[in-house]
Every structure is written in structure tokens, then in C-alpha cells.
Amino acid sequence: MTTPAPHHPIAIIGAGLGGLILARVLHHHGIEAAVFDLEPSRHARTQGGMLDIHEENGQKALLAAGLYDGFRKLIHEGGQAMRLLGPDGTVHVAEEDEGDKGRPEVDRGDLRDLLLDSLPDGIIRWGSKAAGARPLGGGRHEVTFSDGSTLTTDLLIGADGAWSKIRPLVSDAKPTYTGISFVETDLLEADARHARSAALIGGGFFICLGEGRGFLAHRETDGSLHIYTALKADEDWLDTIDFSEPAAAKAAVLAHFEGWDEGLRALVADADTMTPRRIHALPVGHRWERVPGVTLLGDAAHLMSPFAGEGANLAMFDGAELAAAIAAHPGDTEAALAAYEEALFPRSETSAADSAESLDTMFGPQGLQQMVAFFTTGSPVQ
């Protein structure tokens, strides 16, 4: 006799920030959901990276989750400082963190821990890598995992990121390469081991732009520096570099920064880690027709480049708004999803368009000048 697959009224695929906010706000409303994530445990992978949490979306999501006070305790004091440099090392803009800006910085891992700790034990099923999903009729779906196990659900939510296995249920769209590649590096114990770079980057966010390339960096709460070396490059450029040979990989990256200030080049030359990453995005304005019993949030719904700082904030806001819609329409899943998607599509289109425009500005021929104008006058030069 075949044992029936377990059934969950609400199944959330993905335990990123958006999926966790969704589960938390649902729990806040007395609605339980099951969360499935491909990681083997919460500590399996370092989360890392600083996030600026915006008043208009990310902070509202944390308020809805009842976690705003906990979030305030995680804020990286001084993290809203900003420096903008040119390739010769000249500082064009320097802003101090006076504590009066609306986008405080927090460590992604700390924020994720806050969300995980707010959920009941057992709500997250770790080691559950979704392989695909299919409709069963009447709004119900079956999800298959990489180990061959399955589940059924009345409401399926794809919070599973850029390469979502749930997205094909509602859309044929796939992420495409934006033309920008990153090489992420870390300089560990920066004040002691990389004092020159620590002084260069300062206490918050750091940008250096020129000639379709540049550096984006943060000082992390653990005292390290996290740098994104960004280049406008062919999609296969990263494949030409052997990152298992750090010295050769550094030389290959630095070949694109000939003539740049030596202090800037040290952000790569002295790196303790190197990780390649291509930047992909879904089409601006990505949307789908209403499909019974399933929806998307976060990168699964509106993957965009990181150059407007909206990705994580939108994912959290999506999660909070979807939970609120479900709570507002008890027993009527379709009304809840229709209300959620009606607001989701225009807000994500606006942010995706801003991100795409920011990419074009930063890595265009006048990127440095336009960003200097933006930070000093509020609008880029034309």
C-alpha cells in the first residue's frame, strides 16, 4: 500500500528573508505554514553581506512581523556613511552617518537569525531541495524534492530565488545576464591585517567607479571588508579565470584595472577570498496571469540587479503583504492572491526599472560624474 504524500495547507519553498517574513507574519496572525529549504541546516552556509533596510518597505515588513525592536538592536552604527571615489583614488563625495538617514545597515546573517528565532521549532524543513512542481487541479499542487519525496499543498508559494523551481507554474520567463560580472572578495580582520584598505573604505558603504567597472564595498560588523569588484564583461569572462589559483585569478582581474590607484588595486591583490558571480535579472515588468493556488515573491517574482538596493527589502515586503492578504481573506485563497499580485506587479516593476537604470548609469561612460551629481544634487547629470 502506497503511503500518501504529506499535505500542507500552505507550503513556502525557500527560507530566505522573504519566505521567513511570510512565515513569521502568518504565524503572527495564527496561520501556520511549512517552509522548505535546500540548505541542510540554518548554519550550513555563511550568509554575510550588509543590507540597508529601507523605511518604505523592509522596515514596514519588520514592523508587521513584530520584530522592529529586534531589528533596531542589529543596526551597524556608522554603516550609513558613504564614500565615492574615482580610479585615481580621489574622494569625490564623503558622507558621515549622523543617524538621521532612513536606510540603516544590518548584517544579513544577523537579520536572518532574528527571523529564524521568531518561528516555532520544526516549521522549517531543512535539506528539502525542490526539483519541480505540478498542478493537481482545484488550486492544489504537488512539489517534488531532489531526494524523490513529495508533498501536496493547497497554497504553494515560490520564495526560492533567482532560479525558482516554482516560477514555471506561472511564467516562462527566465533570468538573463545583465552584462555585469562580480568578483566578490573579503579582507578579513581588516584593521589589523589590511589597515590601508580599512582606512580607504571607511566605516560604511564605499563606491569607486570608472570606465565601465569599479568597486562596491562595505565594512562588515565582524571587522572584515566585503568587496564587489564589478566589470562590464562578456557572459563567459568569468569562465576564463581559474579561481582555484588565487594568484593567477587576482592577476586576471587586476588586468582590467591597470593604471588605477594602488590602494584600490589592493582590494583585489590582498583579498583573502574570491568568489565569481554573474548578475542576472528578470525582464522589467515581469508578471503573470492568475494561476489558482500558487504565487511568487522576492527574486522568484522580480529578480533585479542590486544597484538600487531593493532586492532584499522588496522580498521582505512581499512576504509581509502576502501574509496580510491571506489573513484578510480567510477561506478565499484566490481573493488573497489576486489582491497581493495586483499590488506586487506595479511596485516590483518600478524598482526593477530603477535598478536597471542605475546599472546603466553607474557603468556607463559618465558613471562617476553622474553618481557624483546624484549624491550632491539628487539627480544625475544628463
ROTOR-60475 format. One record per residue: x, y, z of N, C-alpha, C in turn; residue in one letter. Coordinates in steps of 0.02 Angstrom, whole numbers, padded with zeros to 5 digits, always signed. Example, Ala and Ser with C-alpha at 12.3 -4.5 7.8 and 13.67 -1.06 7.14 Angstrom:
2
+00660-00284+00390+00615-00225+00390+00660-00165+00390A/+00642-00112+00354+00684-00053+00357+00645+00002+00394S/
//
This chain:
382
+00042-00060+00000+00000+00000+00000+00044+00062+00000M/+00032+00109-00046+00073+00169-00052+00052+00220+00001T/+00102+00245+00037+00089+00297+00087+00077+00364+00051T/+00022+00398+00066+00009+00461+00031+00061+00514+00050P/+00075+00558+00003+00121+00613+00017+00094+00658+00071A/+00137+00685+00114+00112+00731+00165+00079+00792+00134P/+00028+00817+00166-00008+00875+00141+00001+00934+00188H/+00013+00992+00159+00020+01054+00198-00026+01106+00169H/-00070+01135+00208-00115+01187+00181-00077+01244+00147P/-00021+01266+00178+00020+01318+00148+00092+01294+00148I/+00123+01292+00089+00193+01271+00083+00234+01328+00053A/+00286+01349+00088+00331+01402+00066+00396+01369+00045I/+00416+01378-00017+00478+01349-00041+00532+01402-00039I/+00578+01395+00008+00633+01443+00015+00631+01479+00082G/+00687+01474+00119+00692+01506+00185+00740+01565+00182A/+00734+01605+00128+00768+01669+00126+00730+01720+00166G/+00750+01782+00163+00718+01834+00204+00643+01841+00187L/+00625+01837+00123+00555+01844+00105+00512+01787+00130G/+00536+01725+00120+00498+01668+00144+00491+01667+00219G/+00544+01689+00255+00541+01690+00328+00494+01744+00354L/+00495+01803+00323+00447+01855+00343+00376+01831+00332I/+00364+01799+00274+00297+01773+00260+00275+01724+00315L/+00319+01677+00332+00301+01628+00384+00290+01661+00451A/+00331+01711+00467+00326+01745+00532+00261+01785+00536R/+00243+01823+00484+00183+01864+00487+00121+01819+00487V/+00123+01765+00448+00068+01717+00452+00060+01690+00524L/+00116+01671+00554+00114+01646+00623+00086+01699+00670H/+00105+01761+00658+00080+01818+00697+00004+01822+00693H/-00025+01801+00636-00097+01801+00626-00129+01735+00646H/-00091+01689+00674-00118+01625+00694-00127+01576+00637G/-00091+01587+00582-00095+01544+00523-00028+01508+00515I/-00030+01443+00516+00033+01405+00513+00049+01385+00441E/+00112+01386+00425+00137+01365+00360+00199+01323+00370A/+00216+01283+00320+00277+01244+00321+00326+01275+00271A/+00389+01280+00291+00441+01310+00249+00492+01256+00231V/+00510+01253+00168+00556+01202+00143+00617+01236+00111F/+00677+01217+00134+00737+01250+00109+00790+01198+00091D/+00827+01213+00038+00877+01166+00013+00938+01159+00059L/+00953+01209+00101+01011+01204+00145+01000+01148+00196E/+01054+01111+00213+01046+01056+00261+01031+01079+00333P/+01050+01141+00349+01035+01168+00416+01042+01244+00413S/+01020+01277+00465+01023+01350+00466+01094+01376+00466R/+01141+01334+00490+01211+01356+00495+01255+01328+00439H/+01224+01300+00388+01263+01266+00335+01303+01314+00293A/+01281+01376+00287+01314+01423+00242+01317+01492+00274R/+01375+01524+00271+01381+01592+00295+01339+01639+00253T/+01298+01679+00285+01253+01724+00249+01290+01787+00227Q/+01322+01820+00275+01365+01877+00258+01331+01934+00222G/+01368+01987+00211+01344+02044+00173+01302+02091+00214G/+01309+02156+00201+01270+02206+00236+01209+02225+00193M/+01154+02239+00226+01093+02260+00192+01071+02327+00221L/+01052+02374+00178+01020+02435+00202+00945+02424+00200D/+00914+02431+00257+00843+02415+00264+00802+02479+00259I/+00760+02483+00208+00726+02545+00189+00662+02557+00229H/+00650+02619+00245+00590+02637+00284+00526+02617+00248E/+00525+02625+00182+00462+02617+00146+00442+02545+00132E/+00487+02498+00143+00468+02428+00130+00499+02379+00180N/+00564+02373+00183+00594+02325+00229+00576+02336+00301G/+00578+02399+00323+00561+02414+00393+00487+02403+00406Q/+00444+02417+00357+00373+02404+00365+00359+02329+00373K/+00398+02288+00336+00390+02216+00342+00409+02192+00413A/+00462+02220+00439+00484+02201+00507+00434+02225+00560L/+00404+02281+00549+00350+02304+00594+00292+02256+00592L/+00272+02235+00532+00216+02187+00526+00232+02121+00559A/+00296+02103+00560+00317+02040+00590+00326+02045+00666A/+00318+02106+00693+00328+02115+00765+00401+02110+00785G/+00446+02126+00739+00518+02117+00751+00557+02182+00744L/+00523+02238+00742+00557+02301+00730+00607+02318+00785Y/+00588+02306+00848+00634+02321+00903+00696+02278+00900D/+00686+02214+00882+00744+02170+00875+00788+02192+00818G/+00759+02215+00764+00797+02241+00708+00839+02301+00729F/+00811+02347+00767+00847+02407+00788+00910+02389+00827R/+00908+02334+00863+00967+02313+00901+01023+02287+00858K/+01008+02270+00795+01057+02242+00750+01092+02295+00707L/+01068+02356+00710+01094+02408+00665+01168+02419+00675I/+01203+02422+00619+01275+02436+00618+01285+02511+00622H/+01303+02536+00682+01312+02607+00691+01369+02632+00647E/+01356+02684+00610+01405+02711+00564+01400+02682+00494G/+01357+02632+00485+01352+02596+00422+01321+02636+00366G/+01288+02693+00382+01259+02733+00329+01307+02786+00302Q/+01369+02785+00327+01420+02828+00297+01433+02804+00225A/+01455+02850+00182+01466+02833+00112+01524+02872+00084M/+01565+02838+00043+01620+02871+00008+01618+02851-00065R/+01627+02901-00109+01628+02890-00181+01694+02915-00209L/+01732+02871-00240+01798+02887-00266+01803+02876-00341L/+01854+02906-00371+01871+02893-00440+01929+02845-00445G/+01947+02823-00505+02001+02773-00514+02069+02795-00488P/+02080+02862-00483+02144+02886-00459+02147+02891-00383D/+02092+02871-00350+02090+02874-00277+02062+02939-00249G/+02044+02986-00292+02016+03049-00269+01947+03038-00238T/+01936+03065-00179+01870+03060-00146+01826+03117-00172V/+01772+03099-00206+01727+03149-00235+01668+03164-00189H/+01645+03116-00151+01590+03125-00104+01606+03087-00041V/+01595+03118+00016+01603+03084+00081+01547+03106+00126A/+01506+03059+00148+01451+03073+00193+01459+03034+00257E/+01452+03067+00313+01455+03033+00378+01386+03007+00397E/+01386+02957+00440+01324+02930+00466+01305+02970+00528D/+01256+03015+00520+01234+03056+00576+01174+03026+00612E/+01154+02966+00590+01097+02932+00621+01030+02960+00600G/+01029+03002+00548+00966+03033+00527+00942+03009+00460D/+00973+02957+00433+00953+02931+00368+00904+02873+00378K/+00866+02856+00326+00813+02807+00333+00830+02738+00309G/+00896+02723+00301+00916+02658+00275+00972+02628+00316R/+00959+02613+00380+01012+02585+00422+01037+02517+00396P/+01101+02504+00409+01133+02442+00385+01131+02389+00440E/+01117+02327+00418+01121+02269+00463+01155+02213+00426V/+01183+02167+00463+01214+02108+00434+01158+02059+00414D/+01161+02035+00352+01109+01989+00327+01101+01928+00372R/+01157+01900+00393+01154+01841+00436+01120+01855+00502G/+01133+01913+00532+01101+01931+00595+01026+01940+00585D/+01007+01971+00530+00935+01980+00516+00901+01913+00505L/+00934+01869+00469+00905+01802+00458+00897+01765+00523R/+00947+01770+00567+00941+01738+00633+00883+01765+00673D/+00871+01831+00670+00815+01861+00705+00749+01829+00681L/+00743+01820+00615+00683+01791+00587+00677+01717+00605L/+00731+01680+00599+00728+01608+00615+00709+01598+00688L/+00738+01638+00733+00724+01630+00804+00653+01649+00822D/+00619+01685+00778+00550+01706+00792+00498+01654+00772S/+00521+01599+00740+00474+01549+00716+00473+01488+00762L/+00417+01453+00765+00413+01393+00807+00461+01339+00782P/+00485+01298+00828+00528+01242+00809+00492+01196+00760D/+00528+01172+00711+00500+01123+00664+00463+01152+00605G/+00454+01219+00603+00418+01247+00547+00458+01245+00482I/+00525+01244+00489+00569+01241+00430+00595+01171+00421I/+00585+01144+00362+00611+01078+00344+00675+01088+00305R/+00731+01082+00339+00796+01091+00307+00812+01031+00263W/+00857+01040+00216+00878+00985+00172+00823+00965+00123G/+00779+01012+00105+00724+00998+00059+00733+01040-00004S/+00768+01012-00052+00783+01048-00114+00729+01032-00166K/+00689+01083-00182+00635+01073-00230+00664+01059-00299A/+00636+01009-00332+00658+00992-00400+00607+01012-00452A/+00545+01021-00431+00492+01041-00477+00424+01036-00444G/+00373+01059-00479+00305+01057-00452+00256+01050-00510A/+00197+01022-00494+00146+01013-00545+00077+01024-00515R/+00030+01051-00555-00038+01061-00530-00075+00995-00525P/-00118+00990-00475-00161+00931-00466-00234+00947-00480L/-00249+01011-00494-00318+01031-00505-00348+01063-00444G/-00394+01108-00454-00428+01141-00399-00383+01184-00357G/-00327+01208-00385-00280+01250-00348-00230+01213-00306G/-00234+01147-00303-00186+01107-00265-00125+01091-00309R/-00068+01082-00277-00006+01067-00313+00033+01013-00277H/+00074+00979-00316+00122+00930-00289+00192+00957-00301E/+00234+00955-00249+00304+00975-00255+00347+00913-00247V/+00395+00906-00292+00443+00850-00289+00511+00878-00269T/+00544+00841-00223+00609+00862-00199+00664+00818-00230F/+00725+00841-00224+00781+00807-00258+00793+00736-00232S/+00769+00721-00171+00777+00653-00145+00719+00607-00166D/+00674+00633-00207+00618+00593-00231+00555+00599-00190G/+00559+00630-00132+00499+00638-00090+00454+00692-00120S/+00391+00691-00099+00342+00739-00125+00299+00765-00068T/+00263+00819-00082+00211+00844-00038+00156+00872-00081L/+00098+00880-00051+00043+00915-00085+00024+00976-00042T/-00004+01026-00074-00022+01087-00039-00081+01121-00072T/-00118+01159-00032-00174+01199-00058-00149+01267-00082D/-00094+01292-00053-00066+01356-00071+00010+01349-00074L/+00037+01357-00134+00109+01349-00146+00139+01417-00160L/+00192+01433-00123+00224+01498-00130+00298+01488-00147I/+00318+01513-00205+00387+01509-00226+00426+01568-00200G/+00466+01555-00148+00511+01605-00119+00582+01580-00129A/+00593+01545-00184+00654+01507-00195+00703+01539-00243D/+00702+01605-00247+00756+01641-00277+00758+01644-00353G/+00817+01665-00378+00826+01680-00449+00808+01622-00494A/+00827+01562-00475+00818+01503-00518+00761+01460-00491W/+00708+01493-00472+00649+01462-00441+00624+01401-00480S/+00609+01348-00442+00578+01289-00471+00501+01295-00472K/+00476+01346-00439+00403+01357-00437+00382+01405-00492I/+00426+01451-00513+00408+01501-00564+00378+01470-00627R/+00403+01413-00653+00374+01386-00715+00299+01371-00711P/+00271+01365-00652+00199+01354-00646+00159+01415-00669L/+00191+01475-00666+00154+01535-00682+00184+01574-00740V/+00248+01561-00756+00282+01604-00805+00338+01566-00841S/+00347+01582-00905+00403+01553-00943+00466+01596-00939D/+00463+01652-00904+00520+01697-00901+00579+01666-00864A/+00639+01681-00888+00700+01658-00856+00748+01717-00848K/+00788+01717-00795+00837+01771-00787+00887+01772-00844P/+00907+01832-00864+00958+01841-00915+01015+01882-00887T/+01073+01874-00917+01134+01908-00895+01128+01983-00909Y/+01146+02024-00860+01139+02096-00866+01198+02129-00900T/+01253+02093-00909+01313+02122-00937+01365+02140-00884G/+01347+02131-00820+01392+02146-00765+01412+02082-00728I/+01476+02074-00716+01502+02018-00677+01536+02045-00614S/+01528+02008-00560+01561+02024-00496+01615+01973-00481F/+01668+01996-00448+01713+01952-00411+01710+01977-00339V/+01680+01938-00297+01673+01957-00227+01735+01937-00189E/+01760+01983-00147+01819+01968-00106+01806+01990-00034T/+01842+01958+00012+01841+01977+00082+01912+01992+00104D/+01919+02044+00143+01981+02059+00178+01967+02052+00252L/+01992+01998+00281+01974+01980+00350+02018+02017+00400L/+01989+02029+00460+02024+02065+00513+02056+02128+00485E/+02015+02169+00455+02040+02224+00414+02084+02273+00451A/+02063+02294+00510+02103+02345+00546+02173+02320+00562D/+02179+02256+00579+02244+02228+00597+02284+02206+00536A/+02252+02176+00487+02288+02144+00432+02286+02184+00367R/+02237+02230+00360+02229+02267+00298+02214+02340+00315H/+02258+02371+00354+02244+02438+00381+02234+02489+00325A/+02273+02485+00271+02266+02533+00217+02197+02528+00185R/+02175+02468+00172+02109+02458+00142+02053+02479+00190S/+02062+02465+00254+02012+02484+00304+02003+02560+00306A/+02059+02596+00302+02056+02669+00303+02025+02695+00238A/+02039+02662+00182+02012+02683+00118+01936+02677+00116L/+01911+02621+00139+01838+02608+00135+01800+02646+00188I/+01829+02655+00246+01794+02691+00299+01746+02647+00336G/+01696+02678+00368+01652+02640+00412+01588+02616+00383G/+01574+02633+00320+01509+02614+00291+01515+02588+00221G/+01477+02619+00175+01474+02597+00106+01525+02635+00064F/+01555+02601+00017+01610+02628-00024+01595+02613-00097F/+01603+02664-00140+01594+02656-00212+01654+02687-00248I/+01680+02652-00297+01730+02681-00341+01711+02660-00412C/+01706+02709-00457+01682+02695-00525+01727+02727-00577L/+01730+02694-00635+01765+02722-00692+01770+02673-00749G/+01756+02696-00809+01768+02657-00870+01731+02590-00871E/+01667+02590-00849+01627+02530-00851+01647+02477-00801G/+01678+02497-00747+01699+02450-00695+01705+02487-00629R/+01719+02450-00576+01727+02484-00512+01726+02436-00454G/+01723+02466-00394+01721+02428-00332+01663+02453-00290F/+01626+02407-00261+01574+02421-00212+01594+02383-00149L/+01593+02416-00092+01618+02382-00031+01581+02405+00031A/+01583+02363+00081+01556+02377+00147+01606+02356+00200H/+01605+02391+00255+01636+02365+00316+01585+02322+00352R/+01603+02261+00367+01557+02214+00400+01560+02222+00476E/+01509+02196+00509+01507+02201+00582+01560+02158+00616T/+01588+02109+00581+01641+02067+00610+01711+02097+00600D/+01714+02157+00572+01779+02189+00561+01811+02174+00495G/+01778+02135+00453+01805+02121+00386+01779+02173+00336S/+01810+02172+00277+01787+02213+00222+01760+02166+00168L/+01702+02180+00142+01672+02139+00089+01669+02182+00026H/+01702+02159-00027+01709+02200-00088+01679+02164-00147I/+01643+02201-00189+01619+02176-00252+01658+02213-00307Y/+01703+02177-00339+01737+02205-00398+01691+02193-00457T/+01668+02246-00489+01616+02242-00540+01644+02264-00607A/+01629+02225-00659+01651+02242-00727+01595+02231-00777L/+01591+02276-00825+01550+02262-00884+01589+02213-00926K/+01564+02152-00935+01603+02099-00966+01558+02050-01004A/+01587+02013-01051+01550+01960-01085+01529+01907-01034D/+01475+01873-01050+01447+01824-01003+01497+01769-00986E/+01542+01752-01032+01589+01697-01019+01654+01720-00989D/+01661+01784-00974+01725+01809-00948+01748+01772-00886W/+01704+01762-00838+01724+01728-00776+01748+01657-00789L/+01723+01626-00842+01744+01557-00858+01817+01554-00881D/+01845+01611-00900+01915+01611-00923+01964+01616-00865T/+01939+01622-00803+01982+01630-00744+01979+01568-00701I/+02037+01543-00680+02041+01485-00636+02044+01510-00564D/+01986+01510-00531+01983+01536-00463+02011+01488-00411F/+02031+01428-00433+02066+01383-00387+02140+01403-00379S/+02162+01449-00421+02231+01475-00417+02226+01550-00400E/+02225+01567-00335+02212+01637-00316+02259+01688-00347P/+02322+01673-00350+02369+01723-00377+02354+01738-00450A/+02342+01686-00489+02326+01695-00560+02258+01730-00568A/+02210+01712-00526+02144+01743-00530+02148+01817-00515A/+02185+01835-00464+02193+01906-00447+02225+01944-00504K/+02276+01914-00535+02310+01947-00591+02262+01958-00649A/+02218+01908-00662+02171+01914-00717+02120+01970-00704A/+02098+01976-00642+02051+02030-00626+02086+02098-00629V/+02145+02101-00599+02181+02165-00596+02203+02190-00664L/+02207+02145-00713+02225+02166-00781+02174+02217-00807A/+02114+02217-00780+02062+02264-00802+02065+02329-00762H/+02112+02335-00717+02118+02395-00676+02189+02424-00680F/+02220+02416-00738+02285+02446-00749+02280+02522-00744E/+02327+02552-00708+02327+02624-00701+02285+02650-00644G/+02246+02607-00612+02206+02629-00555+02251+02636-00494W/+02229+02676-00447+02266+02687-00385+02284+02621-00351D/+02345+02616-00326+02368+02554-00295+02328+02534-00234E/+02302+02584-00198+02260+02568-00141+02196+02534-00162G/+02169+02553-00219+02109+02520-00245+02125+02451-00271L/+02180+02443-00305+02200+02378-00330+02213+02328-00274R/+02232+02355-00215+02245+02311-00158+02182+02276-00133A/+02123+02304-00150+02061+02271-00130+02054+02202-00162L/+02087+02193-00218+02090+02127-00250+02156+02092-00234V/+02211+02128-00240+02277+02098-00231+02286+02067-00162A/+02255+02096-00110+02264+02072-00042+02206+02029-00018D/+02161+02011-00062+02100+01976-00042+02115+01909-00010A/+02075+01892+00041+02081+01827+00075+02034+01775+00044D/+01982+01798+00009+01935+01753-00025+01918+01783-00093T/+01896+01740-00140+01873+01764-00205+01815+01720-00228M/+01760+01752-00248+01701+01715-00271+01673+01750-00333T/+01669+01715-00390+01641+01745-00451+01565+01742-00450P/+01533+01793-00480+01460+01793-00484+01437+01837-00543R/+01396+01809-00585+01364+01848-00638+01300+01879-00612R/+01284+01938-00636+01223+01972-00615+01168+01961-00667I/+01114+01930-00646+01058+01915-00689+00996+01955-00667H/+00948+01959-00712+00885+01993-00695+00829+01964-00737A/+00769+01966-00709+00709+01951-00748+00689+02014-00787L/+00647+02007-00838+00626+02067-00876+00592+02117-00830P/+00607+02181-00841+00572+02233-00804+00497+02228-00820V/+00456+02229-00769+00384+02222-00779+00360+02150-00782G/+00403+02102-00760+00382+02032-00760+00318+02023-00721H/+00270+01990-00752+00207+01974-00718+00176+01912-00751R/+00123+01887-00723+00091+01827-00748+00017+01830-00737W/-00020+01789-00774-00091+01782-00763-00104+01743-00698E/-00158+01758-00666-00176+01724-00603-00182+01648-00615R/-00142+01610-00577-00144+01537-00579-00168+01513-00511V/-00222+01475-00509-00250+01455-00444-00200+01420-00399P/-00197+01442-00336-00160+01406-00284-00085+01415-00283G/-00058+01463-00322+00015+01471-00322+00033+01544-00336V/+00086+01568-00304+00113+01634-00319+00187+01635-00301T/+00219+01692-00314+00291+01700-00304+00304+01763-00263L/+00363+01765-00233+00385+01826-00200+00461+01833-00208L/+00486+01893-00194+00559+01905-00196+00589+01893-00264G/+00651+01868-00264+00686+01858-00328+00650+01810-00374D/+00612+01763-00348+00574+01718-00390+00524+01757-00433A/+00500+01813-00406+00449+01853-00441+00480+01910-00482A/+00534+01940-00456+00559+02002-00488+00634+02010-00478H/+00673+01960-00495+00746+01965-00490+00770+02027-00527L/+00811+02067-00493+00838+02127-00523+00910+02135-00502M/+00947+02179-00537+01016+02192-00517+01016+02226-00449S/+01073+02225-00414+01075+02252-00345+01087+02326-00341P/+01084+02362-00397+01110+02430-00398+01060+02483-00375F/+01002+02462-00351+00957+02508-00317+00946+02486-00245A/+00977+02431-00224+00972+02408-00155+00903+02386-00134G/+00862+02362-00182+00793+02347-00167+00777+02273-00158E/+00821+02228-00181+00803+02157-00183+00779+02128-00118G/+00820+02132-00065+00801+02104-00001+00742+02140+00030A/+00741+02207+00022+00686+02246+00050+00619+02227+00018N/+00620+02220-00048+00558+02200-00082+00537+02130-00063L/+00585+02084-00057+00568+02016-00038+00532+02014+00030A/+00558+02051+00078+00527+02053+00144+00458+02086+00140M/+00453+02140+00103+00388+02174+00097+00338+02129+00062F/+00360+02094+00009+00317+02045-00024+00289+01995+00027D/+00334+01968+00068+00313+01918+00117+00262+01944+00165G/+00274+02006+00190+00226+02035+00238+00159+02050+00205A/+00161+02076+00143+00100+02093+00108+00059+02031+00089E/+00094+01978+00069+00059+01916+00053+00026+01886+00115L/+00062+01887+00170+00033+01861+00232-00028+01902+00253A/-00024+01968+00246-00081+02011+00263-00141+01996+00219A/-00128+01984+00154-00183+01969+00108-00216+01903+00126A/-00175+01853+00143-00203+01788+00163-00246+01795+00225I/-00220+01833+00274-00258+01843+00337-00322+01882+00325A/-00321+01927+00276-00380+01969+00263-00434+01933+00223A/-00417+01875+00195-00466+01838+00154-00469+01765+00178H/-00491+01754+00240-00494+01686+00266-00539+01641+00224P/-00512+01585+00204-00551+01537+00166-00557+01553+00092G/-00526+01608+00069-00531+01628-00001-00461+01642-00028D/-00425+01588-00043-00355+01595-00066-00350+01636-00129T/-00396+01626-00176-00390+01662-00240-00399+01737-00231E/-00444+01757-00188-00452+01829-00175-00389+01858-00144A/-00358+01819-00099-00296+01842-00067-00240+01849-00118A/-00232+01800-00161-00178+01803-00210-00190+01857-00262L/-00252+01866-00282-00267+01919-00330-00251+01988-00301A/-00269+01999-00238-00255+02063-00206-00180+02074-00199A/-00144+02022-00179-00071+02026-00171-00038+02042-00237Y/-00055+02006-00290-00021+02016-00355-00039+02082-00387E/-00099+02107-00374-00119+02172-00402-00072+02227-00379E/-00049+02223-00316-00002+02273-00290+00070+02254-00304A/+00084+02189-00306+00153+02165-00318+00180+02189-00385L/+00142+02181-00438+00168+02193-00505+00191+02266-00515F/+00150+02316-00499+00174+02384-00512+00233+02404-00467P/+00233+02383-00403+00289+02404-00361+00354+02371-00382R/+00351+02308-00402+00413+02274-00423+00437+02301-00490S/+00390+02321-00534+00410+02350-00598+00448+02416-00588E/+00423+02456-00542+00456+02520-00528+00527+02509-00502T/+00535+02463-00455+00601+02450-00427+00648+02418-00477S/+00622+02373-00518+00664+02341-00569+00688+02392-00620A/+00644+02438-00639+00664+02490-00686+00717+02535-00655A/+00709+02552-00592+00760+02593-00557+00827+02557-00554D/+00825+02491-00541+00887+02453-00537+00922+02450-00605S/+00883+02439-00657+00912+02436-00724+00941+02503-00744A/+00906+02557-00728+00931+02624-00744+00995+02639-00705E/+00996+02619-00641+01056+02630-00601+01116+02592-00628S/+01105+02530-00651+01159+02492-00682+01187+02530-00742L/+01142+02553-00786+01164+02589-00845+01202+02652-00827D/+01179+02686-00775+01212+02748-00754+01282+02734-00726T/+01286+02688-00678+01349+02675-00644+01403+02649-00690M/+01384+02608-00739+01434+02576-00781+01434+02605-00852F/+01403+02663-00859+01405+02699-00922+01468+02741-00928G/+01477+02775-00984+01538+02814-00996+01547+02872-00949P/+01493+02898-00920+01497+02954-00872+01475+02932-00802Q/+01487+02868-00786+01461+02841-00723+01483+02879-00662G/+01548+02893-00656+01573+02929-00597+01542+02998-00592L/+01542+03035-00648+01515+03102-00646+01440+03103-00629Q/+01404+03054-00657+01333+03051-00643+01318+03034-00571Q/+01357+02990-00542+01346+02972-00472+01366+03028-00425M/+01419+03065-00442+01438+03123-00402+01380+03173-00403V/+01351+03185-00462+01295+03231-00467+01235+03206-00427A/+01223+03141-00430+01166+03112-00393+01173+03124-00318F/+01233+03112-00291+01242+03117-00219+01249+03189-00196F/+01265+03235-00241+01274+03304-00220+01213+03348-00236T/+01176+03330-00289+01118+03371-00308+01053+03332-00307T/+01056+03266-00303+00996+03225-00301+00974+03199-00368G/+01008+03220-00422+00990+03194-00489+01054+03191-00531S/+01062+03137-00571+01122+03131-00611+01124+03182-00667P/+01185+03197-00689+01191+03242-00747+01164+03206-00809V/+01140+03243-00856+01112+03215-00917+01164+03217-00973Q/
//
